[in-house]
């Protein structure tokens, strides 16, 4: 066995352990795969807890899903993984799990596509919901196929979530980000307010993508794009009218305290708007260059 294949088996074991430890999977849920080369995949076996796997349990298949090696059967969701590899040639790792909060959004039919967290807009962009398809069938693979061209993270209606990346740990971290975003969104909704970043701010965050060299699968869609008809861009919901801005236009005039501690109000509360935060990040990047 090639040494890097051996390492990838161990990495899959580790990612499975973390998914289980984080409560992103229960029982035998979830599956992980890695593209080994142009015509071969390494995947988790079906019917085992992803928290207690060993490297020898992994199965290799070709890109049609035919088993090449392994004592066990390949993941039951292999068709979904194959659909990703077919449509995203640059992707080498796929993680599927059922993180409870994100899956709650998938059950409620609520996509994670509002511009509420600067970091998520910059990294994952939007996280839409792929239509329901019976698990382990072509239906689910077809639903994922429609959305995966423009997104690195998807909710699967009434099922779970899937994240993809050029390498395994990045795909796993995207699953962490997706679930963390869902938890924060849930808390904001429970608190009764979900203030959305302005379109102008979203455009600035998109510029940061370019500056940081963040590889996004697709650009953000222009405002008012019909989400259902746009498979080549990411629909991020952000209001363009000033009345709905998160950042009060008057507060943008507050001088930015470059290089020092954040602006602190009389009550010792940190007062840093998203606009200021973005400017600070941009300033830090400039200093690094
Ligand atoms: Zn599943």
py3Dmol code that shows the C-alpha trace and the ligand (Angstrom):
import py3Dmol

protein = """\
ATOM      1  CA  UNK A   1       0.000   0.000   0.000  1.00  0.00           C
ATOM      2  CA  UNK A   2       1.336   3.459  -0.908  1.00  0.00           C
ATOM      3  CA  UNK A   3       2.459   5.342   2.246  1.00  0.00           C
ATOM      4  CA  UNK A   4       0.080   8.250   1.623  1.00  0.00           C
ATOM      5  CA  UNK A   5      -2.829   5.808   1.257  1.00  0.00           C
ATOM      6  CA  UNK A   6      -1.957   4.442   4.676  1.00  0.00           C
ATOM      7  CA  UNK A   7      -1.969   7.956   6.121  1.00  0.00           C
ATOM      8  CA  UNK A   8      -5.325   8.730   4.487  1.00  0.00           C
ATOM      9  CA  UNK A   9      -6.873   5.642   6.091  1.00  0.00           C
ATOM     10  CA  UNK A  10      -5.650   6.866   9.477  1.00  0.00           C
ATOM     11  CA  UNK A  11      -6.962  10.373   8.735  1.00  0.00           C
ATOM     12  CA  UNK A  12     -10.417   8.992   7.896  1.00  0.00           C
ATOM     13  CA  UNK A  13     -10.397   7.105  11.218  1.00  0.00           C
ATOM     14  CA  UNK A  14      -9.541  10.368  13.010  1.00  0.00           C
ATOM     15  CA  UNK A  15     -12.217  12.406  11.230  1.00  0.00           C
ATOM     16  CA  UNK A  16     -14.792   9.690  12.025  1.00  0.00           C
ATOM     17  CA  UNK A  17     -13.740   9.796  15.675  1.00  0.00           C
ATOM     18  CA  UNK A  18     -14.199  13.577  15.762  1.00  0.00           C
ATOM     19  CA  UNK A  19     -17.599  13.465  14.027  1.00  0.00           C
ATOM     20  CA  UNK A  20     -18.750  10.957  16.648  1.00  0.00           C
ATOM     21  CA  UNK A  21     -17.187  12.847  19.581  1.00  0.00           C
ATOM     22  CA  UNK A  22     -18.881  16.102  18.458  1.00  0.00           C
ATOM     23  CA  UNK A  23     -22.263  14.370  18.273  1.00  0.00           C
ATOM     24  CA  UNK A  24     -22.482  14.972  14.514  1.00  0.00           C
ATOM     25  CA  UNK A  25     -23.397  11.294  13.990  1.00  0.00           C
ATOM     26  CA  UNK A  26     -25.253   8.683  16.035  1.00  0.00           C
ATOM     27  CA  UNK A  27     -25.029   4.914  15.769  1.00  0.00           C
ATOM     28  CA  UNK A  28     -23.737   3.993  12.282  1.00  0.00           C
ATOM     29  CA  UNK A  29     -24.631   7.344  10.656  1.00  0.00           C
ATOM     30  CA  UNK A  30     -22.417   9.312   8.334  1.00  0.00           C
ATOM     31  CA  UNK A  31     -19.741   8.527   5.814  1.00  0.00           C
ATOM     32  CA  UNK A  32     -16.403   9.859   4.602  1.00  0.00           C
ATOM     33  CA  UNK A  33     -14.500   9.414   1.367  1.00  0.00           C
ATOM     34  CA  UNK A  34     -11.248  10.548  -0.217  1.00  0.00           C
ATOM     35  CA  UNK A  35     -10.253  10.534  -3.888  1.00  0.00           C
ATOM     36  CA  UNK A  36      -6.986   8.588  -4.205  1.00  0.00           C
ATOM     37  CA  UNK A  37      -6.340   9.233  -7.899  1.00  0.00           C
ATOM     38  CA  UNK A  38      -8.142   9.608 -11.239  1.00  0.00           C
ATOM     39  CA  UNK A  39      -9.983   6.340 -10.932  1.00  0.00           C
ATOM     40  CA  UNK A  40     -10.013   5.245  -7.305  1.00  0.00           C
ATOM     41  CA  UNK A  41     -11.689   6.250  -4.017  1.00  0.00           C
ATOM     42  CA  UNK A  42     -11.170   5.324  -0.390  1.00  0.00           C
ATOM     43  CA  UNK A  43     -14.419   5.207   1.614  1.00  0.00           C
ATOM     44  CA  UNK A  44     -15.735   4.279   5.016  1.00  0.00           C
ATOM     45  CA  UNK A  45     -17.538   0.942   5.292  1.00  0.00           C
ATOM     46  CA  UNK A  46     -21.284   0.678   5.838  1.00  0.00           C
ATOM     47  CA  UNK A  47     -22.761  -0.548   9.109  1.00  0.00           C
ATOM     48  CA  UNK A  48     -20.110   0.601  11.592  1.00  0.00           C
ATOM     49  CA  UNK A  49     -19.936   3.503  14.049  1.00  0.00           C
ATOM     50  CA  UNK A  50     -17.701   6.186  12.568  1.00  0.00           C
ATOM     51  CA  UNK A  51     -16.354   6.794  16.066  1.00  0.00           C
ATOM     52  CA  UNK A  52     -14.730   3.367  16.365  1.00  0.00           C
ATOM     53  CA  UNK A  53     -13.232   2.545  12.972  1.00  0.00           C
ATOM     54  CA  UNK A  54      -9.793   1.097  12.256  1.00  0.00           C
ATOM     55  CA  UNK A  55      -7.716   1.778   9.109  1.00  0.00           C
ATOM     56  CA  UNK A  56      -8.146  -1.783   7.808  1.00  0.00           C
ATOM     57  CA  UNK A  57     -11.947  -1.344   7.634  1.00  0.00           C
ATOM     58  CA  UNK A  58     -11.753   1.073   4.670  1.00  0.00           C
ATOM     59  CA  UNK A  59     -12.955   0.078   1.217  1.00  0.00           C
ATOM     60  CA  UNK A  60     -11.566   1.195  -2.148  1.00  0.00           C
ATOM     61  CA  UNK A  61     -13.846   1.537  -5.158  1.00  0.00           C
ATOM     62  CA  UNK A  62     -13.552   2.841  -8.702  1.00  0.00           C
ATOM     63  CA  UNK A  63     -15.375   5.999  -9.771  1.00  0.00           C
ATOM     64  CA  UNK A  64     -18.451   4.006 -10.775  1.00  0.00           C
ATOM     65  CA  UNK A  65     -18.704   2.634  -7.222  1.00  0.00           C
ATOM     66  CA  UNK A  66     -17.433  -0.880  -7.987  1.00  0.00           C
ATOM     67  CA  UNK A  67     -15.545  -2.318  -5.033  1.00  0.00           C
ATOM     68  CA  UNK A  68     -11.826  -2.903  -5.631  1.00  0.00           C
ATOM     69  CA  UNK A  69     -10.517  -3.890  -2.189  1.00  0.00           C
ATOM     70  CA  UNK A  70     -11.799  -4.326   1.366  1.00  0.00           C
ATOM     71  CA  UNK A  71     -13.435  -6.950   3.559  1.00  0.00           C
ATOM     72  CA  UNK A  72     -16.540  -4.858   4.108  1.00  0.00           C
ATOM     73  CA  UNK A  73     -19.102  -3.179   1.886  1.00  0.00           C
ATOM     74  CA  UNK A  74     -18.624   0.458   0.862  1.00  0.00           C
ATOM     75  CA  UNK A  75     -20.644   3.323   2.330  1.00  0.00           C
ATOM     76  CA  UNK A  76     -24.365   3.189   1.592  1.00  0.00           C
ATOM     77  CA  UNK A  77     -24.181   6.829   0.433  1.00  0.00           C
ATOM     78  CA  UNK A  78     -21.463   6.142  -2.127  1.00  0.00           C
ATOM     79  CA  UNK A  79     -23.690   7.382  -4.988  1.00  0.00           C
ATOM     80  CA  UNK A  80     -23.833  10.830  -3.387  1.00  0.00           C
ATOM     81  CA  UNK A  81     -20.031  10.907  -2.988  1.00  0.00           C
ATOM     82  CA  UNK A  82     -19.561   9.816  -6.625  1.00  0.00           C
ATOM     83  CA  UNK A  83     -21.888  12.626  -7.780  1.00  0.00           C
ATOM     84  CA  UNK A  84     -19.661  15.153  -5.980  1.00  0.00           C
ATOM     85  CA  UNK A  85     -16.424  13.807  -7.500  1.00  0.00           C
ATOM     86  CA  UNK A  86     -18.005  13.735 -10.949  1.00  0.00           C
ATOM     87  CA  UNK A  87     -19.065  17.394 -10.834  1.00  0.00           C
ATOM     88  CA  UNK A  88     -16.165  18.893  -8.870  1.00  0.00           C
ATOM     89  CA  UNK A  89     -12.886  17.619 -10.335  1.00  0.00           C
ATOM     90  CA  UNK A  90     -10.850  19.701  -7.861  1.00  0.00           C
ATOM     91  CA  UNK A  91     -12.547  18.094  -4.833  1.00  0.00           C
ATOM     92  CA  UNK A  92     -10.734  15.210  -3.125  1.00  0.00           C
ATOM     93  CA  UNK A  93     -12.747  14.693   0.087  1.00  0.00           C
ATOM     94  CA  UNK A  94     -16.427  14.404   1.058  1.00  0.00           C
ATOM     95  CA  UNK A  95     -17.856  14.305   4.597  1.00  0.00           C
ATOM     96  CA  UNK A  96     -21.499  13.444   5.307  1.00  0.00           C
ATOM     97  CA  UNK A  97     -22.997  13.636   8.813  1.00  0.00           C
ATOM     98  CA  UNK A  98     -26.196  14.471  10.691  1.00  0.00           C
ATOM     99  CA  UNK A  99     -25.153  17.383  12.960  1.00  0.00           C
ATOM    100  CA  UNK A 100     -28.293  18.011  15.026  1.00  0.00           C
ATOM    101  CA  UNK A 101     -28.765  21.770  14.717  1.00  0.00           C
ATOM    102  CA  UNK A 102     -27.956  22.002  11.017  1.00  0.00           C
ATOM    103  CA  UNK A 103     -30.123  18.940  10.403  1.00  0.00           C
ATOM    104  CA  UNK A 104     -32.904  20.698  12.354  1.00  0.00           C
ATOM    105  CA  UNK A 105     -32.703  23.531   9.802  1.00  0.00           C
ATOM    106  CA  UNK A 106     -32.779  20.918   7.019  1.00  0.00           C
ATOM    107  CA  UNK A 107     -35.905  19.362   8.566  1.00  0.00           C
ATOM    108  CA  UNK A 108     -37.555  22.762   9.009  1.00  0.00           C
ATOM    109  CA  UNK A 109     -36.759  23.620   5.377  1.00  0.00           C
ATOM    110  CA  UNK A 110     -34.752  26.710   6.375  1.00  0.00           C
ATOM    111  CA  UNK A 111     -31.513  27.187   4.376  1.00  0.00           C
ATOM    112  CA  UNK A 112     -28.474  28.795   6.017  1.00  0.00           C
ATOM    113  CA  UNK A 113     -28.219  31.472   3.356  1.00  0.00           C
ATOM    114  CA  UNK A 114     -28.589  34.745   5.263  1.00  0.00           C
ATOM    115  CA  UNK A 115     -25.585  37.029   5.516  1.00  0.00           C
ATOM    116  CA  UNK A 116     -25.289  37.048   9.294  1.00  0.00           C
ATOM    117  CA  UNK A 117     -21.734  35.907  10.047  1.00  0.00           C
ATOM    118  CA  UNK A 118     -18.862  37.644   8.274  1.00  0.00           C
ATOM    119  CA  UNK A 119     -16.577  34.614   8.458  1.00  0.00           C
ATOM    120  CA  UNK A 120     -19.149  32.244   6.982  1.00  0.00           C
ATOM    121  CA  UNK A 121     -19.950  34.628   4.114  1.00  0.00           C
ATOM    122  CA  UNK A 122     -16.212  34.816   3.377  1.00  0.00           C
ATOM    123  CA  UNK A 123     -15.543  31.080   3.585  1.00  0.00           C
ATOM    124  CA  UNK A 124     -18.568  28.891   2.845  1.00  0.00           C
ATOM    125  CA  UNK A 125     -20.793  31.571   1.284  1.00  0.00           C
ATOM    126  CA  UNK A 126     -24.332  30.240   1.423  1.00  0.00           C
ATOM    127  CA  UNK A 127     -25.511  26.794   2.538  1.00  0.00           C
ATOM    128  CA  UNK A 128     -28.646  25.866   0.586  1.00  0.00           C
ATOM    129  CA  UNK A 129     -30.884  22.816   1.022  1.00  0.00           C
ATOM    130  CA  UNK A 130     -30.680  19.998  -1.511  1.00  0.00           C
ATOM    131  CA  UNK A 131     -34.157  18.575  -2.165  1.00  0.00           C
ATOM    132  CA  UNK A 132     -35.184  15.437  -0.327  1.00  0.00           C
ATOM    133  CA  UNK A 133     -34.070  12.159  -1.856  1.00  0.00           C
ATOM    134  CA  UNK A 134     -34.335   8.719  -0.308  1.00  0.00           C
ATOM    135  CA  UNK A 135     -30.969   7.995   1.368  1.00  0.00           C
ATOM    136  CA  UNK A 136     -28.601   5.714  -0.567  1.00  0.00           C
ATOM    137  CA  UNK A 137     -30.538   6.145  -3.857  1.00  0.00           C
ATOM    138  CA  UNK A 138     -29.938   8.034  -7.118  1.00  0.00           C
ATOM    139  CA  UNK A 139     -32.613  10.491  -5.919  1.00  0.00           C
ATOM    140  CA  UNK A 140     -30.328  11.863  -3.214  1.00  0.00           C
ATOM    141  CA  UNK A 141     -27.284  11.848  -5.518  1.00  0.00           C
ATOM    142  CA  UNK A 142     -29.282  13.809  -8.138  1.00  0.00           C
ATOM    143  CA  UNK A 143     -30.409  16.379  -5.554  1.00  0.00           C
ATOM    144  CA  UNK A 144     -26.812  16.913  -4.419  1.00  0.00           C
ATOM    145  CA  UNK A 145     -25.595  17.053  -8.037  1.00  0.00           C
ATOM    146  CA  UNK A 146     -27.809  20.112  -8.674  1.00  0.00           C
ATOM    147  CA  UNK A 147     -26.332  22.198  -5.862  1.00  0.00           C
ATOM    148  CA  UNK A 148     -22.781  20.987  -5.446  1.00  0.00           C
ATOM    149  CA  UNK A 149     -21.323  22.860  -8.419  1.00  0.00           C
ATOM    150  CA  UNK A 150     -21.591  26.189  -6.593  1.00  0.00           C
ATOM    151  CA  UNK A 151     -21.372  25.159  -2.921  1.00  0.00           C
ATOM    152  CA  UNK A 152     -18.919  23.473  -0.537  1.00  0.00           C
ATOM    153  CA  UNK A 153     -21.594  22.826   2.109  1.00  0.00           C
ATOM    154  CA  UNK A 154     -25.174  21.637   1.668  1.00  0.00           C
ATOM    155  CA  UNK A 155     -28.049  20.745   3.946  1.00  0.00           C
ATOM    156  CA  UNK A 156     -29.880  17.609   2.817  1.00  0.00           C
ATOM    157  CA  UNK A 157     -33.636  18.019   3.295  1.00  0.00           C
ATOM    158  CA  UNK A 158     -34.968  15.840   6.142  1.00  0.00           C
ATOM    159  CA  UNK A 159     -31.620  14.096   6.429  1.00  0.00           C
ATOM    160  CA  UNK A 160     -28.326  15.854   7.295  1.00  0.00           C
ATOM    161  CA  UNK A 161     -25.461  17.755   5.712  1.00  0.00           C
ATOM    162  CA  UNK A 162     -22.534  17.269   3.348  1.00  0.00           C
ATOM    163  CA  UNK A 163     -19.282  19.238   3.014  1.00  0.00           C
ATOM    164  CA  UNK A 164     -16.525  18.941   0.420  1.00  0.00           C
ATOM    165  CA  UNK A 165     -12.952  20.215   0.048  1.00  0.00           C
ATOM    166  CA  UNK A 166      -9.643  19.632  -1.678  1.00  0.00           C
ATOM    167  CA  UNK A 167      -8.416  17.678   1.312  1.00  0.00           C
ATOM    168  CA  UNK A 168     -10.042  15.692   4.106  1.00  0.00           C
ATOM    169  CA  UNK A 169      -9.513  17.858   7.170  1.00  0.00           C
ATOM    170  CA  UNK A 170     -10.758  20.953   5.307  1.00  0.00           C
ATOM    171  CA  UNK A 171     -13.972  19.098   4.481  1.00  0.00           C
ATOM    172  CA  UNK A 172     -14.293  18.122   8.159  1.00  0.00           C
ATOM    173  CA  UNK A 173     -13.692  21.706   9.357  1.00  0.00           C
ATOM    174  CA  UNK A 174     -16.373  22.927   6.958  1.00  0.00           C
ATOM    175  CA  UNK A 175     -18.780  20.528   8.691  1.00  0.00           C
ATOM    176  CA  UNK A 176     -17.779  22.077  12.032  1.00  0.00           C
ATOM    177  CA  UNK A 177     -18.343  25.596  10.639  1.00  0.00           C
ATOM    178  CA  UNK A 178     -21.702  24.616   9.149  1.00  0.00           C
ATOM    179  CA  UNK A 179     -22.976  23.224  12.464  1.00  0.00           C
ATOM    180  CA  UNK A 180     -21.533  26.146  14.450  1.00  0.00           C
ATOM    181  CA  UNK A 181     -23.274  28.585  12.082  1.00  0.00           C
ATOM    182  CA  UNK A 182     -26.543  26.683  12.535  1.00  0.00           C
ATOM    183  CA  UNK A 183     -26.233  26.854  16.337  1.00  0.00           C
ATOM    184  CA  UNK A 184     -25.566  30.594  16.289  1.00  0.00           C
ATOM    185  CA  UNK A 185     -28.451  31.182  13.872  1.00  0.00           C
ATOM    186  CA  UNK A 186     -30.749  29.193  16.147  1.00  0.00           C
ATOM    187  CA  UNK A 187     -29.755  31.199  19.226  1.00  0.00           C
ATOM    188  CA  UNK A 188     -30.250  34.500  17.351  1.00  0.00           C
ATOM    189  CA  UNK A 189     -33.708  33.357  16.265  1.00  0.00           C
ATOM    190  CA  UNK A 190     -34.546  32.306  19.820  1.00  0.00           C
ATOM    191  CA  UNK A 191     -33.466  35.755  21.005  1.00  0.00           C
ATOM    192  CA  UNK A 192     -35.930  37.126  18.486  1.00  0.00           C
ATOM    193  CA  UNK A 193     -33.583  39.128  16.273  1.00  0.00           C
ATOM    194  CA  UNK A 194     -31.469  38.172  13.329  1.00  0.00           C
ATOM    195  CA  UNK A 195     -29.821  41.292  11.956  1.00  0.00           C
ATOM    196  CA  UNK A 196     -28.547  40.696   8.463  1.00  0.00           C
ATOM    197  CA  UNK A 197     -25.393  42.206   6.947  1.00  0.00           C
ATOM    198  CA  UNK A 198     -25.999  44.707   4.170  1.00  0.00           C
ATOM    199  CA  UNK A 199     -25.386  43.891   0.521  1.00  0.00           C
ATOM    200  CA  UNK A 200     -22.605  46.480   0.538  1.00  0.00           C
ATOM    201  CA  UNK A 201     -20.899  44.651   3.420  1.00  0.00           C
ATOM    202  CA  UNK A 202     -21.359  41.302   1.665  1.00  0.00           C
ATOM    203  CA  UNK A 203     -19.600  42.730  -1.403  1.00  0.00           C
ATOM    204  CA  UNK A 204     -16.708  43.846   0.817  1.00  0.00           C
ATOM    205  CA  UNK A 205     -16.497  40.353   2.307  1.00  0.00           C
ATOM    206  CA  UNK A 206     -16.420  38.913  -1.190  1.00  0.00           C
ATOM    207  CA  UNK A 207     -13.433  41.160  -1.943  1.00  0.00           C
ATOM    208  CA  UNK A 208     -11.746  39.696   1.154  1.00  0.00           C
ATOM    209  CA  UNK A 209     -12.180  36.242  -0.388  1.00  0.00           C
ATOM    210  CA  UNK A 210     -10.043  37.375  -3.306  1.00  0.00           C
ATOM    211  CA  UNK A 211      -7.511  39.069  -1.045  1.00  0.00           C
ATOM    212  CA  UNK A 212      -7.086  36.025   1.205  1.00  0.00           C
ATOM    213  CA  UNK A 213      -7.042  33.718  -1.791  1.00  0.00           C
ATOM    214  CA  UNK A 214     -10.024  31.748  -0.459  1.00  0.00           C
ATOM    215  CA  UNK A 215     -11.012  29.246  -3.125  1.00  0.00           C
ATOM    216  CA  UNK A 216     -14.786  29.534  -3.422  1.00  0.00           C
ATOM    217  CA  UNK A 217     -16.604  27.175  -5.783  1.00  0.00           C
ATOM    218  CA  UNK A 218     -18.643  30.015  -7.269  1.00  0.00           C
ATOM    219  CA  UNK A 219     -19.093  33.779  -6.893  1.00  0.00           C
ATOM    220  CA  UNK A 220     -21.987  35.241  -4.946  1.00  0.00           C
ATOM    221  CA  UNK A 221     -25.055  35.761  -7.150  1.00  0.00           C
ATOM    222  CA  UNK A 222     -25.987  39.329  -8.091  1.00  0.00           C
ATOM    223  CA  UNK A 223     -28.829  40.711  -5.934  1.00  0.00           C
ATOM    224  CA  UNK A 224     -32.346  39.518  -6.781  1.00  0.00           C
ATOM    225  CA  UNK A 225     -31.132  36.367  -8.533  1.00  0.00           C
ATOM    226  CA  UNK A 226     -33.748  33.633  -8.456  1.00  0.00           C
ATOM    227  CA  UNK A 227     -32.198  31.050  -6.131  1.00  0.00           C
ATOM    228  CA  UNK A 228     -34.022  28.157  -7.805  1.00  0.00           C
ATOM    229  CA  UNK A 229     -32.628  28.966 -11.255  1.00  0.00           C
ATOM    230  CA  UNK A 230     -29.060  29.787 -10.239  1.00  0.00           C
ATOM    231  CA  UNK A 231     -26.861  26.721  -9.999  1.00  0.00           C
ATOM    232  CA  UNK A 232     -23.636  28.553 -10.906  1.00  0.00           C
ATOM    233  CA  UNK A 233     -23.529  31.165  -8.146  1.00  0.00           C
ATOM    234  CA  UNK A 234     -24.239  31.407  -4.413  1.00  0.00           C
ATOM    235  CA  UNK A 235     -27.387  33.148  -3.254  1.00  0.00           C
ATOM    236  CA  UNK A 236     -26.646  35.056  -0.058  1.00  0.00           C
ATOM    237  CA  UNK A 237     -29.618  36.905   1.365  1.00  0.00           C
ATOM    238  CA  UNK A 238     -28.537  40.447   2.237  1.00  0.00           C
ATOM    239  CA  UNK A 239     -30.751  43.532   2.067  1.00  0.00           C
ATOM    240  CA  UNK A 240     -29.719  46.354  -0.241  1.00  0.00           C
ATOM    241  CA  UNK A 241     -31.897  49.050   1.301  1.00  0.00           C
ATOM    242  CA  UNK A 242     -30.212  51.260   3.887  1.00  0.00           C
ATOM    243  CA  UNK A 243     -33.110  50.845   6.311  1.00  0.00           C
ATOM    244  CA  UNK A 244     -32.168  47.211   6.798  1.00  0.00           C
ATOM    245  CA  UNK A 245     -28.452  47.701   7.345  1.00  0.00           C
ATOM    246  CA  UNK A 246     -26.842  45.998  10.286  1.00  0.00           C
ATOM    247  CA  UNK A 247     -24.285  48.766  10.610  1.00  0.00           C
ATOM    248  CA  UNK A 248     -25.811  52.158  11.341  1.00  0.00           C
ATOM    249  CA  UNK A 249     -24.408  54.446   8.576  1.00  0.00           C
ATOM    250  CA  UNK A 250     -23.636  57.149  11.184  1.00  0.00           C
ATOM    251  CA  UNK A 251     -21.420  54.791  13.133  1.00  0.00           C
ATOM    252  CA  UNK A 252     -19.195  54.113  10.146  1.00  0.00           C
ATOM    253  CA  UNK A 253     -17.630  57.527  10.815  1.00  0.00           C
ATOM    254  CA  UNK A 254     -16.198  56.332  14.137  1.00  0.00           C
ATOM    255  CA  UNK A 255     -12.395  56.512  13.781  1.00  0.00           C
ATOM    256  CA  UNK A 256     -10.807  53.085  13.730  1.00  0.00           C
ATOM    257  CA  UNK A 257      -8.286  52.463  16.466  1.00  0.00           C
ATOM    258  CA  UNK A 258      -5.615  50.853  14.241  1.00  0.00           C
ATOM    259  CA  UNK A 259      -3.335  48.323  15.876  1.00  0.00           C
ATOM    260  CA  UNK A 260      -4.626  48.993  19.389  1.00  0.00           C
ATOM    261  CA  UNK A 261      -7.396  47.455  21.459  1.00  0.00           C
ATOM    262  CA  UNK A 262     -10.964  47.571  20.082  1.00  0.00           C
ATOM    263  CA  UNK A 263     -13.145  50.585  20.773  1.00  0.00           C
ATOM    264  CA  UNK A 264     -14.574  50.220  24.272  1.00  0.00           C
ATOM    265  CA  UNK A 265     -17.672  52.096  25.403  1.00  0.00           C
ATOM    266  CA  UNK A 266     -18.329  53.685  28.800  1.00  0.00           C
ATOM    267  CA  UNK A 267     -19.843  50.457  30.033  1.00  0.00           C
ATOM    268  CA  UNK A 268     -16.680  48.513  29.045  1.00  0.00           C
ATOM    269  CA  UNK A 269     -18.606  46.758  26.305  1.00  0.00           C
ATOM    270  CA  UNK A 270     -16.582  46.176  23.136  1.00  0.00           C
ATOM    271  CA  UNK A 271     -18.107  48.310  20.394  1.00  0.00           C
ATOM    272  CA  UNK A 272     -16.853  47.011  17.079  1.00  0.00           C
ATOM    273  CA  UNK A 273     -19.204  46.921  14.126  1.00  0.00           C
ATOM    274  CA  UNK A 274     -18.770  44.473  11.288  1.00  0.00           C
ATOM    275  CA  UNK A 275     -17.645  47.382   9.120  1.00  0.00           C
ATOM    276  CA  UNK A 276     -14.881  48.244  11.553  1.00  0.00           C
ATOM    277  CA  UNK A 277     -13.932  44.611  12.012  1.00  0.00           C
ATOM    278  CA  UNK A 278     -13.595  44.197   8.253  1.00  0.00           C
ATOM    279  CA  UNK A 279     -11.452  47.327   8.043  1.00  0.00           C
ATOM    280  CA  UNK A 280      -9.223  46.000  10.839  1.00  0.00           C
ATOM    281  CA  UNK A 281      -8.793  42.664   9.033  1.00  0.00           C
ATOM    282  CA  UNK A 282      -8.005  44.477   5.771  1.00  0.00           C
ATOM    283  CA  UNK A 283      -5.483  46.649   7.616  1.00  0.00           C
ATOM    284  CA  UNK A 284      -3.804  43.609   9.189  1.00  0.00           C
ATOM    285  CA  UNK A 285      -3.541  41.948   5.766  1.00  0.00           C
ATOM    286  CA  UNK A 286      -1.951  45.080   4.309  1.00  0.00           C
ATOM    287  CA  UNK A 287       0.653  45.071   7.086  1.00  0.00           C
ATOM    288  CA  UNK A 288       1.496  41.427   6.382  1.00  0.00           C
ATOM    289  CA  UNK A 289       2.065  42.104   2.673  1.00  0.00           C
TER     290      UNK A 289
END
"""
ligand_1 = """\
1
ZN
Zn -27.065 10.232 6.231
"""
view = py3Dmol.view(width=600, height=400)
view.addModel(protein, "pdb")
view.setStyle({"model": 0}, {"cartoon": {"style": "trace"}})
view.addModel(ligand_1, "xyz")
view.setStyle({"model": 1}, {"stick": {}})
view.zoomTo()
view.show()
